[in-house]
Structures are given as C-alpha cells and as structure tokens.
Amino acid sequence: MKPDVHAEVGKNSAFLDRELSQLMFNRRVLAQAEDKSIPLLERLRYLCIASSNLDEFFEVRVASLLAAAGTDGVLATHPALLATLSRISNECHALVTDQYNILNQEVLPELAASGVHLVRHNERTEAERAWVKDYFDTEVRPLLTPIGLDPAHPFPQVVNKSLNFIVSLSGKDAFGRGTAIAILKAPRVLPRVIRLPDELSNRGGVSFCLLSSVIHAHISDLFAGREVIAYSQFRVTRDSDLWVDEDEVKNLRQALKGELQGRQFGTSVRLEVAINCPPELSQFLLDQFGLQQSRLYAVNGPVNLVRLTEIMDHVEDPSLRFAPFFPGSAQKPGSADIFAALRAHDILLHHPFQSFQTVIDFIRSAAHDPAVVAIKQTIYRTGMNSDLMEALITAARAGKEVTVIVELKARFDEEANINWADKLEQAGAQVVYGVVGLKTHAKVALVIRREEGKLKYYAHLGTGNYHPTTTKFYTDFGLLTCHPGISQEVNEVFIHLTSLTKPHRLNHLWLAPFALQNEIIKAIRNEARIARSGRPGRIIVKMNALVDESVIRALYAASKDGVKIDLIVRGACTLKPGVPGLSENIKVRSIIGRFLEHSRIYYFRNDLAHDVMLSSADWMSRNLFRRIEVAFPILDKALKRRVMSEGLNPYLKDNRNAWELEPDGHYQRRKARGKQGGFSAQQHLMETLGMPGAVIE
C-alpha cells in the first residue's frame, strides 16, 4: 500500500503540494518498470530514469528547500517547511525501497531468465572469480588510493554522486597506530558495469558484474596485515544548483566556469550506503557530511542505479527492447529548397514522430546559401555534439551575421553551452548571454535572406530544445514559417534580447515575462465569459508542469462558470481537479510512455475560432516571470487541425499510458476496456506519422 503522502497537506487548501506532486510523477515512471508488457531492458531503463529523476530532485528541489530554511539548527523556526521536508523524506524513502524491490525481485530475475545476468561474487564460477581477481589486480588496484584517516590524512573531499567505500579496520597500521577507518574512492575512469567473458560460465547468455562488486571482493587485498572488520559502498548527493551574482560579475561565462568546479562539492543533502552498512559507519559518514539520520538511505543494491544503463550497451537481443522506430519526414521527396517550400506554406513538425533533420537542414541551408545575410538563434540545451552549432560556426566563418543567445545557466548543460559559446565567438559569431536575472528558455531561430532586393524573414519556433539527442525521445512541436507577422516579431524578440530595450508591441507572439501570463489569463477569462453567455467554453492544455497559482485560480473561476477544461500535465500539478464548487469541470491526466511528453500546447475554443498556441513555457511562476519564453500561434487552419488531432485529441483518448489525477493528489491509471488492448496516443502517432527512413537509435 502506497503511503498517503498528501494526507497531511491542508485538506482545505486549494492547491496540492508541488514537491509531493513531483514525486508522484516519479511513481508513475516507476510503474513503467513494473509493467510486464514493456520489454525488459526498457523496464530497466525506466528504473534508471526514476533513479536519475530522484537524484535531480535532491540536487535541486530538496537542496533549495534546505537552503531556504538555513542550517538544520534553525529548521525548528520554520514549522511548515519542516513538515514539508518530513513528508518528502517519507515518500523518498518509500520510493527508494520500491525501486530496489522492483530491481531485485522483478527486473534482474526476469533478465536472468532471458539470458542477461548480473552476477554477484558468491554466484560466480571459479573461472569467473579468477578472471575478476586478475581484472582487479591489473585494471583496478593500480588506480586505487586507500586513505587511512588520521590527523595527517583527514576525511577527503567526496565528489557529488561518486562511488566510494568506507572500511573499518582492526589492529595497527605499519607505523604502530590504530587508525580504524579508511576511505576508498572508486576510479571515475573505470566502467561501473563489466562484461564477463562468455566462455567462463555455462549459464548462457551474457554475464556482467559491477565495479563495486569487484572492489568488494578484493578490498582486503588493499590492507595487508590488517583485518577488514566491515565495509560499505557509499554515495553523497550534493546541492548542484549554480549561483553567481549576475549584478556583480563582469563576465558571466568566466564566473560560471569557476562555479562549475565547485558544483561537485556543494552542500550535502543525501547519503546512500549499502543496506548492510554497520550503524557506526553510517553515523560516522553522516557526521562527516553534516546530515541528519533522515537523510540516510540504506539501499539493497548499487548506490547508483543509473549506472545500470551501461548493461544496455552490451546486450543485442532485440526482443528485450522497444522495436526500432522510423520517423517520418515533413518534406516531400526531392524538395531540396526549404526556403521555396516555406514560401509555399508553413511546415509543422511533430518530433520524434517526424524527423528533426528538417530543422538541421533549415540552418545548414542558411549557412551555405549566399542569399542569406543573417542567422539568429537561441540555445538552451544542445549537447556536446551538435550539427546545428557546427552549421552556425560555418555560417559565421563564411561572413554571415550570426547572433546566438546562449543560456549559460541551463541546469546541467552549463559546460556544453560554455564550450559552444567559446567556439562560436572564435568563429566570429556575436554571442549574447540573455538577460541578467532571467533564463532565456525560448526556442526560436531566424534566417534573414535577401530576395529581389528586399530582406525576407524565415523563422523556426519550437516547444523543445535544439538538442540532437533529446529530439529523438522527447515529444515536441516546431513551426517553420515565413509569415511576415510572426517572423518579423521573432526578429523583434532578438533585438529586445540583445539590446535590452523594451520590445515593441507584439500582435502574434506572447512574450514572457512581459505579456505571457496576462495573455493566458485573458484567454481563460474569455472562455469563462463565453460560457456565462450560454455558449460552449472549452480549454485544452498540454504541458510539463502546472503550479502557478494565479493561472490555477483563473482556471478554477472558469470551471465555476461552466468551461470544460482538460489538462494534460506530465509532471507536477498543484491544481486539484474535480472538487465540487471549485473545479468540477476540470480533468487532469498525465501520459507516461515510450517518449517523454514535452510539448506545450494551449487550445481555446473562442467561439469556434479555435485558437492554438504552441510554447516553450509551462504554467509555472518561473516560466511566466523569471524566464524569456515565447508562445506562438498556429494560424493555418490545416495545421491547427493537425495540432489538435496529433497533440491533444489522442492524449484525451489514451487508456494505456494515461493516469488521472484525483482531488487528493493521487493518480489512478486508466484501464483499457474491451478486447482491443486499449489506445496509446504515442503508438497511434508512431503508426500514422512514422515511415521508413533513418532509424532512431
């Protein structure tokens, strides 16, 4: 039975708890790991995703709550915050227990039955043990540096989320002293999952062991003449948010480079140890990291489940994975001139069901086209390797005016973005770091081309990042257009971001932090006005998170006026649906499937005008007030119908991957009815939009 995590949150409150709602999303991801209809390696992947999500939750959300409260010594003066942290702790401990239960009781045994074995020391054959001993002696031991703790060897710096060991020793050291504790860091250059030679066992299939298991088996070899009394692997999670005083620093890029070095050693927020770690060793570690007992997580397995994704790199059995998917193309075969195609009509892209290659071709064509005089683009996340960034560098070297707004504070992508900023500047591009105090989260690109003596604007606007990998696994929409109103307003946004002047009035784009929230609330209130007049009011919104209270209050008011509202919210949602007198006309569902739902779509019926906006922004205060965000309209009627028929309607029908939010904050999985096996929106889109082409790997 799952803990009633929302029970203590004020029953009369109009809002659910944000942190607990985020943890409920992690439970839905974890449910995928339990779903026996999903291939086994994919179930392992979901387990690793849930673990990675929880890591980030501690690094960011828990860390920020603790920072808000100050040190543990003053938490007593923050009773509400203390209660929130207590509820979070209870749910996180329950989640971790469930993660390892699923791993040990379901996923690993079923993988072994399918020929994929994760072999512990006591399960290895004699030949395998001999091989592991040789591997330890030749590959591992030379890289290890055991540190016996004494005044000359204090407790070492421990890197965020790294694998370490604590060892309790008896007897005296080589100098006759009774140093009782040693710390051992696992080499970061070694793989955490090691494939054993096939010929050494008769169990069939492929066999692996963990680096932690190799070190465990031979840890006593490191302490000659002393007895290892006890030992345990451990991992500490640290505050990983970067902070610089943007009003004080003269060079944000240089300041962030310095902060990146310190991220690995931020304030400790969680300690993980092996389940059999002696209490005195775990308490010693808690004292070293300044953590309370509630921050200790004793786990039945490796302290970093995310590392198990390495198994997937060595297993080729296709029956253990999702079948390969072939994305469709938005362009007709032979239509090489993308600018001519855009002059004929807008192009709507739906990723990953349609290839992102069209966007890459758009920027590449611009980089090589002599008629193109300028390219402007925002970069939030793009990864270490990017064809788009290489194309921008090519354009800059060719003498085109290239302006790139790089968000240096995109969490966990700071290093990649700093590197690209360096390369772009060296190529001659104008690099700007957005607006002080605001993250540039908008996804827009602009190409300016000289045609018949005049400048013509071509734009791409998207709901997702210009990232070559995530575009294969995140659902997002993108619009390519040369519509004069939209494309010229995109240019106004760029001028605003580079010059820091107030943007001109925009008639098509909703720009945060200036107008986006007001436009959203205005559109909601318009549906309420229509409903009060006796005509149908209808709102459908798809996003990643809904936590802004002002928008939620507007939705509550519209519900009371009779507006029918469907919200498709993947992650955190603090709105309470279905409450009589408050939100009885509001339904909330979450879709968790093969791909990560990432599109932001706002639909307002507006007396059959059918207003459709796509956006980079979720309905969170940070998006509406502390970021540069853009929402853009779909004006073409055929493309509006596509957004509805691909991005909204299938998700409202989904009864295979959908979860419905209840007023108390819990989610219930929708159950398929009949003999057809239910309807999956993502499967439907793969079948209708996908076609033979380049496989998504």
C-alpha positions in Angstrom: 0.0 0.0 0.0 1.4 3.4 -1.0 1.8 6.0 1.7 -0.8 8.7 1.8 1.7 11.4 1.1 -0.9 14.2 0.6 -2.9 13.4 3.7 -1.2 15.9 5.9 -1.3 18.7 3.3 -4.1 21.1 4.3 -7.4 19.5 3.4 -9.0 22.8 2.8 -6.1 24.1 0.6 -7.0 24.9 -3.0 -3.6 23.6 -4.1 -1.6 20.4 -3.9 1.9 20.3 -2.7 4.4 20.9 -5.5 7.2 18.7 -4.3 4.9 15.7 -3.5 3.3 16.1 -6.9 6.8 15.9 -8.5 7.4 12.7 -6.5 4.1 11.3 -7.7 5.5 11.7 -11.3 8.4 9.6 -10.3 6.0 6.9 -9.1 4.4 6.9 -12.5 7.8 6.4 -14.1 8.5 3.6 -11.7 5.2 1.9 -12.6 6.6 1.6 -16.1 9.4 -0.6 -14.7 6.8 -2.8 -13.2 4.8 -3.1 -16.4 5.3 -6.6 -17.8 4.0 -5.6 -21.3 7.2 -3.5 -21.7 10.4 -5.2 -22.9 12.8 -6.0 -20.0 15.7 -3.7 -20.9 13.3 -0.8 -21.3 11.9 -1.6 -17.9 15.5 -1.4 -16.6 15.8 1.9 -18.4 12.7 3.3 -16.6 14.1 2.2 -13.3 17.3 4.1 -14.1 15.3 7.1 -15.2 13.3 7.1 -11.9 16.6 7.0 -10.0 18.1 9.8 -12.1 15.0 11.9 -11.5 15.3 11.4 -7.8 18.9 12.4 -7.9 18.0 15.7 -9.5 15.1 16.2 -7.1 17.6 16.1 -4.2 20.2 18.1 -6.0 17.8 20.9 -6.8 14.4 20.8 -5.0 15.5 19.4 -1.7 18.7 21.5 -1.7 16.7 24.7 -2.4 14.3 23.9 0.5 17.1 23.3 2.9 18.8 26.5 1.7 15.6 28.4 2.3 15.5 27.1 5.8 19.1 27.8 6.5 21.0 25.2 8.6 19.4 22.3 10.4 19.7 24.2 13.6 17.1 26.8 12.6 14.6 24.4 11.0 12.5 24.5 14.1 11.7 28.1 13.3 10.2 27.0 10.0 7.5 24.5 11.0 5.7 24.5 7.7 9.0 23.9 5.9 10.0 21.2 8.4 6.7 19.4 7.8 7.2 19.6 4.0 10.7 18.1 4.4 9.4 15.4 6.6 6.7 14.4 4.1 9.3 14.5 1.3 11.6 12.3 3.3 8.9 9.7 4.0 8.0 9.5 0.3 11.6 9.4 -0.9 12.4 6.6 1.4 9.4 4.7 0.2 10.3 5.3 -3.4 13.8 4.1 -2.9 12.6 0.9 -1.2 10.2 0.3 -4.1 13.0 0.9 -6.7 15.3 -1.7 -5.2 12.4 -4.2 -4.7 11.5 -3.9 -8.4 15.1 -4.3 -9.3 15.8 -7.3 -7.1 12.5 -9.1 -7.2 11.4 -8.5 -10.8 13.7 -6.9 -13.3 17.0 -8.7 -12.5 15.5 -12.2 -12.1 13.5 -11.8 -15.3 16.6 -10.5 -17.2 18.5 -13.6 -15.9 15.7 -15.8 -17.2 16.2 -14.1 -20.6 20.0 -14.6 -20.6 21.2 -11.3 -19.1 22.9 -12.0 -15.8 24.2 -9.5 -13.2 26.5 -11.8 -11.2 27.4 -11.3 -7.6 30.6 -12.6 -6.1 29.1 -15.7 -4.5 27.4 -16.5 -7.8 30.5 -16.5 -9.9 32.1 -19.7 -11.2 35.7 -20.4 -10.1 36.9 -19.4 -13.6 34.9 -16.1 -13.3 36.4 -15.4 -9.9 39.9 -16.0 -11.2 39.2 -13.6 -14.1 37.8 -10.9 -11.7 40.8 -11.3 -9.5 43.1 -10.7 -12.5 40.9 -7.7 -13.6 41.2 -6.2 -10.1 45.0 -6.7 -10.0 45.7 -5.3 -13.4 42.9 -2.7 -14.1 41.5 -1.6 -10.7 44.1 -1.8 -7.9 46.7 0.4 -9.7 44.2 3.2 -9.8 43.0 2.9 -6.1 44.3 5.2 -3.3 43.1 4.0 0.1 43.2 6.8 2.7 43.6 5.8 6.3 42.2 8.6 8.4 44.4 10.3 10.9 45.3 14.0 11.6 47.6 14.0 8.6 45.0 12.3 6.4 41.7 14.0 7.1 38.4 12.9 5.6 38.8 13.5 1.9 36.7 15.6 -0.4 34.0 13.4 -1.9 32.6 14.3 -5.3 28.9 14.6 -5.9 27.3 11.2 -6.7 30.6 9.4 -6.9 31.1 5.8 -5.8 33.2 5.5 -2.6 33.8 2.9 0.2 34.2 3.2 3.9 36.3 0.5 5.6 36.6 -0.4 9.3 40.0 -2.0 10.2 41.3 -3.8 13.2 44.9 -3.9 14.5 47.5 -1.3 13.9 48.9 0.3 10.8 52.5 0.0 9.5 53.6 2.7 12.0 52.0 1.1 15.0 49.0 3.4 15.2 45.4 2.3 15.5 43.8 4.1 12.5 40.5 2.4 12.4 38.8 4.0 9.4 39.8 4.2 5.7 38.1 5.8 2.7 38.4 4.5 -0.8 37.3 6.3 -3.9 36.3 4.3 -6.9 38.2 5.4 -10.0 35.9 7.5 -12.2 37.7 6.4 -15.4 36.6 2.8 -15.0 33.3 1.4 -16.2 30.8 0.6 -13.5 29.4 -2.4 -15.4 31.9 -5.0 -16.6 31.1 -7.8 -19.0 32.5 -11.2 -18.1 33.9 -13.4 -20.8 31.2 -15.7 -22.2 33.4 -18.8 -22.1 33.9 -18.7 -18.4 30.4 -19.8 -17.4 27.7 -22.3 -18.5 24.7 -20.2 -17.6 24.1 -19.0 -21.2 23.5 -15.5 -22.5 25.7 -12.6 -21.3 27.0 -12.0 -17.8 28.1 -8.8 -16.0 29.5 -7.8 -12.7 29.6 -4.3 -11.1 32.8 -2.5 -10.3 31.6 -2.1 -6.8 31.3 -5.9 -6.6 34.9 -6.3 -7.9 36.2 -3.9 -5.2 34.1 -5.6 -2.5 35.5 -9.0 -3.3 39.1 -7.9 -3.0 39.0 -4.9 -0.6 41.0 -6.8 2.0 43.9 -7.1 -0.5 44.4 -3.3 -0.1 45.1 -3.6 3.7 47.9 -6.1 4.1 48.5 -7.1 7.7 45.2 -5.8 8.9 41.7 -7.3 9.2 38.8 -5.7 7.4 36.1 -5.8 10.0 33.3 -4.1 7.9 32.9 -2.0 4.8 30.3 -0.4 2.7 29.9 1.5 -0.5 28.5 5.0 -0.2 27.5 7.9 -2.3 26.7 11.5 -1.2 24.4 13.8 -3.2 25.1 17.5 -3.1 23.4 20.8 -3.9 24.1 21.2 -7.6 22.5 24.5 -8.4 25.0 27.1 -9.6 24.8 30.6 -8.2 26.5 33.8 -9.3 25.7 37.4 -8.5 24.9 38.5 -12.0 24.7 42.1 -10.9 28.3 42.0 -9.7 30.1 39.8 -12.1 31.6 41.4 -15.3 31.9 38.2 -17.3 29.2 35.6 -16.6 30.9 32.9 -18.7 34.1 33.2 -16.6 32.2 33.3 -13.4 30.2 30.1 -14.3 33.4 28.3 -15.3 34.6 28.9 -11.7 31.3 27.8 -10.2 31.3 24.5 -12.3 34.4 23.4 -10.5 32.6 23.8 -7.1 29.4 22.1 -8.1 30.9 18.7 -7.3 31.4 19.8 -3.7 28.2 21.6 -2.9 26.3 21.2 0.4 25.5 17.6 1.2 21.8 16.7 1.1 21.6 12.9 1.0 23.8 9.9 1.9 23.4 6.4 0.4 25.0 3.4 1.9 24.7 -0.4 1.4 21.8 -2.0 3.4 24.3 -4.0 5.5 26.4 -1.0 6.4 27.1 -1.1 10.2 25.3 1.7 12.1 28.6 3.1 13.5 30.0 3.5 9.9 26.8 5.2 8.6 26.7 7.5 11.6 30.4 8.4 11.0 29.6 9.4 7.5 26.5 11.4 8.5 28.7 13.3 10.9 31.3 14.0 8.3 28.7 15.3 5.8 26.7 17.2 8.4 23.5 15.2 7.7 20.6 14.1 9.9 19.6 10.5 10.2 16.5 11.1 8.0 18.9 11.9 5.1 20.4 8.4 5.2 19.3 5.9 2.5 20.4 2.3 3.1 19.9 0.5 -0.3 19.7 -3.1 -1.3 22.0 -2.9 -4.3 24.3 -0.5 -6.1 24.1 3.0 -4.6 23.8 4.4 -8.2 21.2 2.6 -10.1 21.6 5.0 -13.1 24.9 3.2 -13.9 23.0 0.0 -14.8 22.1 1.7 -18.1 25.6 0.5 -19.2 24.2 -3.0 -19.5 22.1 -1.9 -22.4 25.2 -1.1 -24.4 26.3 -4.7 -24.3 23.0 -6.6 -25.0 21.9 -7.0 -28.6 18.8 -9.1 -28.1 16.1 -7.1 -29.9 13.3 -8.8 -28.0 14.4 -7.1 -24.9 14.0 -3.6 -26.4 11.3 -1.5 -28.0 11.0 -2.2 -31.7 13.0 0.4 -33.7 11.0 3.4 -34.8 11.4 5.1 -38.1 10.4 8.8 -38.1 8.6 10.3 -40.9 9.6 13.4 -42.9 7.7 16.7 -43.1 9.1 17.4 -46.6 8.2 15.7 -49.8 11.0 13.7 -51.5 13.0 15.8 -53.8 12.1 19.2 -52.2 15.6 20.3 -51.6 14.9 24.1 -51.4 13.5 24.6 -48.0 13.0 28.3 -48.5 10.9 27.7 -51.6 8.9 25.2 -49.6 8.2 27.7 -46.9 7.2 30.4 -49.3 4.5 27.9 -50.4 3.3 27.0 -47.0 4.2 26.7 -43.3 5.8 23.4 -42.1 4.6 21.9 -38.9 7.0 19.4 -37.3 6.0 16.9 -34.6 9.0 15.2 -33.0 10.1 12.5 -32.6 7.4 11.1 -34.9 8.8 13.4 -37.7 12.5 13.8 -38.1 14.3 16.8 -36.6 16.5 16.7 -39.7 14.3 19.3 -41.3 15.4 21.8 -38.7 19.0 20.9 -39.2 18.6 21.3 -43.0 17.0 24.7 -42.4 20.0 26.1 -40.6 22.5 24.2 -42.8 20.9 25.6 -45.9 21.0 29.1 -44.5 24.7 28.6 -43.6 25.6 27.7 -47.2 23.1 29.9 -49.1 24.8 33.1 -50.5 21.5 34.9 -50.4 21.3 34.5 -46.6 22.7 37.5 -44.8 22.0 36.8 -41.1 21.1 33.9 -38.8 19.9 34.3 -35.2 19.2 31.6 -32.8 18.6 30.9 -29.1 20.4 28.0 -27.4 19.2 26.5 -24.1 20.2 22.8 -24.4 22.1 21.5 -27.4 24.6 18.8 -26.1 28.3 18.3 -26.6 27.9 17.3 -30.3 25.6 19.3 -32.5 25.2 19.7 -36.2 23.2 22.9 -35.6 26.1 24.5 -33.8 28.6 23.4 -36.4 26.3 24.9 -39.1 26.2 28.3 -37.2 30.0 28.2 -36.9 30.2 27.5 -40.7 27.9 30.5 -41.3 30.0 32.8 -39.1 33.2 31.8 -40.9 31.5 32.5 -44.2 31.0 36.1 -43.1 27.3 36.0 -42.4 25.9 37.9 -39.4 25.4 35.2 -36.8 23.9 36.1 -33.5 23.5 33.3 -30.9 21.8 33.8 -27.5 23.3 31.1 -25.3 21.7 30.4 -22.0 24.8 29.7 -19.8 22.7 28.8 -16.8 20.7 25.9 -18.4 21.0 23.5 -15.5 23.4 20.6 -16.0 24.2 21.9 -19.6 26.3 24.8 -18.5 29.6 23.2 -19.5 28.4 22.3 -23.0 26.9 25.8 -23.5 30.1 27.5 -22.4 32.1 25.4 -24.8 29.9 26.3 -27.7 29.9 29.9 -26.8 33.7 29.9 -26.9 33.7 28.2 -30.3 31.1 30.5 -31.8 32.9 33.6 -30.7 36.2 32.3 -32.1 34.4 31.8 -35.4 33.2 35.4 -35.4 29.6 35.0 -34.2 28.0 37.5 -31.9 27.3 35.6 -28.7 25.0 37.1 -26.0 24.1 35.5 -22.7 20.5 36.7 -22.5 19.1 39.0 -19.8 20.6 39.3 -16.3 18.4 37.5 -13.8 16.3 35.8 -16.4 16.9 32.5 -18.2 16.4 32.6 -22.0 14.2 29.5 -22.4 12.5 30.5 -25.7 13.3 28.2 -28.7 13.5 30.4 -31.7 15.7 30.8 -34.8 15.6 33.3 -37.6 17.1 33.4 -41.1 17.2 36.7 -43.0 17.5 36.3 -46.7 17.9 38.9 -49.5 15.3 38.2 -52.2 14.6 40.5 -55.1 16.4 43.4 -53.4 14.4 43.0 -50.2 15.0 41.2 -46.9 12.7 38.2 -46.2 12.4 36.6 -42.8 12.2 32.8 -42.2 11.7 31.5 -38.6 11.6 28.4 -36.6 9.8 28.3 -33.3 9.6 25.3 -31.1 8.4 23.8 -27.8 11.6 21.8 -27.3 15.4 22.3 -27.3 17.8 22.3 -30.3 19.3 19.1 -28.9 20.1 16.3 -31.4 19.6 13.5 -28.9 16.5 14.6 -27.0 14.6 15.4 -30.2 14.6 11.6 -30.7 13.0 10.8 -27.4 11.0 14.0 -26.4 7.7 14.8 -28.0 7.7 18.4 -29.3 6.2 20.6 -31.9 8.1 23.0 -34.2 6.9 25.5 -36.7 8.8 26.7 -39.8 7.3 29.8 -41.3 7.9 32.9 -43.3 4.7 34.5 -42.2 5.6 38.2 -42.2 3.9 39.0 -38.8 5.3 36.1 -36.9 8.8 36.1 -38.4 9.3 39.8 -38.0 8.1 39.6 -34.4 10.8 36.9 -33.9 13.3 39.4 -35.0 11.9 42.0 -32.5 12.4 39.4 -29.8 16.1 39.0 -30.8 16.6 42.8 -30.9 15.0 43.0 -27.4 17.3 40.3 -26.0 20.5 41.8 -27.4 19.8 45.5 -26.9 17.8 45.1 -23.6 15.3 47.6 -24.9 11.6 47.2 -24.3 10.1 45.1 -27.0 7.6 46.7 -29.4 4.0 45.6 -29.1 3.7 42.0 -30.4 0.4 41.0 -32.1 1.2 37.4 -32.6 3.7 36.3 -30.0 3.1 36.1 -26.3 6.4 37.0 -24.6 7.4 36.3 -21.0 8.0 38.0 -18.6 6.0 40.9 -20.2 2.8 39.5 -21.5 2.6 35.7 -21.4 0.8 35.3 -18.1 -1.6 38.2 -18.8 -2.4 36.7 -22.3 -3.0 33.2 -20.8 -5.3 34.6 -18.1 -7.1 36.8 -20.6 -7.8 33.8 -22.8 -9.0 31.7 -19.9 -11.3 34.6 -18.8 -12.6 34.9 -22.4 -13.7 31.3 -22.3 -15.4 32.0 -19.0 -17.2 35.0 -20.4 -18.4 32.8 -23.4 -19.7 30.1 -21.0 -21.6 32.7 -18.9 -23.3 33.8 -22.1 -24.6 30.2 -22.6 -22.2 29.2 -25.3 -19.7 26.4 -25.0 -16.4 27.3 -23.3 -13.6 24.9 -23.9 -9.9 24.8 -22.9 -7.4 22.0 -23.5 -3.8 22.5 -22.4 -0.8 20.2 -22.6 2.4 21.0 -20.6 5.0 19.6 -18.3 4.0 21.3 -15.1 1.2 23.4 -13.7 2.0 25.2 -10.5 1.4 29.0 -11.0 -1.4 29.9 -8.5 -2.7 32.9 -10.4 -3.3 30.8 -13.5 -4.8 28.0 -11.5 -7.2 30.4 -9.8 -8.3 31.6 -13.3 -8.9 28.0 -14.3 -11.0 27.4 -11.1 -13.1 30.5 -11.9 -13.6 29.3 -15.5 -14.7 25.9 -14.2 -17.3 27.5 -11.9 -18.6 29.4 -15.0 -19.1 26.1 -16.8 -16.0 26.0 -19.0 -15.0 22.4 -19.8 -11.2 22.1 -19.1 -8.9 19.2 -19.9 -5.3 19.5 -18.7 -2.6 17.0 -19.9 0.2 17.6 -17.4 3.2 15.2 -17.5 4.8 16.2 -14.2 4.0 18.4 -11.2 0.4 19.7 -11.0 -0.8 21.6 -7.9 -4.3 22.1 -9.2 -7.0 20.0 -7.6 -9.4 18.7 -10.2 -13.0 17.5 -9.7 -13.7 19.4 -6.5 -17.4 20.4 -6.2 -17.8 24.1 -6.2 -14.2 24.7 -7.2 -13.1 22.5 -10.2 -15.8 20.0 -11.1 -15.3 20.8 -14.8 -11.6 20.2 -14.8 -9.9 16.9 -15.5 -6.1 16.3 -15.3 -4.2 13.5 -16.8 -0.6 12.5 -17.2 0.8 10.5 -20.0 3.9 8.3 -19.3 5.0 6.3 -22.4 7.9 5.4 -24.6 8.7 9.0 -25.3 9.0 11.9 -22.8 6.0 14.2 -23.2 7.4 17.7 -23.6 5.1 19.7 -25.9 3.3 22.8 -24.6 0.0 23.4 -26.4 -2.7 25.9 -25.4 -6.1 25.5 -27.0 -9.0 27.9 -26.5 -12.3 27.3 -28.4 -13.1 31.0 -28.6 -16.5 30.7 -30.3 -15.1 28.4 -32.9 -12.1 30.5 -33.7 -10.1 27.5 -32.3 -7.1 29.5 -31.0 -4.0 27.2 -30.9 -0.8 28.4 -29.3 2.5 26.4 -29.0 5.0 27.5 -26.4 8.3 26.8 -24.7 6.7 27.7 -21.4 5.0 25.6 -18.7 2.5 27.3 -16.4 4.9 27.8 -13.6 5.9 31.1 -12.0 9.5 30.7 -13.0 8.4 30.4 -16.7 6.0 33.3 -16.6 8.0 35.8 -14.6 11.7 34.7 -14.4 12.4 33.5 -17.9 12.3 34.7 -21.5 9.6 32.5 -23.0 7.6 32.6 -26.3 4.2 31.3 -27.2 3.4 31.4 -30.9 0.1 30.9 -32.8 -0.7 28.3 -35.4 -2.6 30.3 -38.0 -3.1 27.9 -40.8 -6.4 26.0 -40.3 -5.0 22.7 -41.6 -2.0 22.9 -39.2 -4.4 23.8 -36.4 -6.3 20.6 -37.1 -3.0 18.7 -37.1 -2.1 20.0 -33.7 -5.5 19.0 -32.3 -5.5 15.6 -34.0 -1.9 14.8 -33.1 -1.1 16.8 -29.9 -4.3 16.8 -27.9 -7.2 14.5 -29.0 -5.2 11.3 -29.0 -4.0 12.0 -25.5 -7.5 12.6 -24.3 -8.4 9.1 -25.7 -5.4 7.3 -24.3 -6.2 4.5 -21.9 -2.9 2.6 -22.0 -0.4 5.3 -20.9 -2.7 7.7 -19.1 -3.0 8.5 -15.4 -5.8 10.6 -14.0 -5.3 13.0 -11.1 -7.7 12.7 -8.2 -8.6 15.7 -5.9 -6.4 14.2 -3.1 -3.3 14.3 -5.2 -3.1 10.7 -6.1 -3.1 9.3 -9.6 -5.1 6.4 -10.9 -4.1 4.6 -14.1 -6.7 4.5 -16.8 -7.6 0.9 -17.7 -8.3 -0.2 -21.2 -11.7 -1.6 -21.9 -12.8 -4.2 -24.4 -10.8 -6.6 -26.4 -8.7 -4.2 -28.4 -6.0 -3.8 -25.8 -6.6 -0.1 -25.3 -5.4 3.0 -27.2 -2.0 4.6 -26.9 -1.5 8.1 -28.2 2.2 7.6 -28.8 1.7 4.3 -30.6 -1.0 5.8 -32.7 1.3 8.7 -33.7 4.2 6.3 -34.5 1.9 4.3 -36.8 0.4 7.4 -38.6 3.4 9.7 -38.8 6.3 7.3 -38.9 7.6 5.8 -42.2 10.8 4.1 -43.5 13.8 6.3 -43.1 16.6 6.8 -40.7 16.1 4.7 -37.6 16.0 6.4 -34.2 18.9 4.9 -32.2 
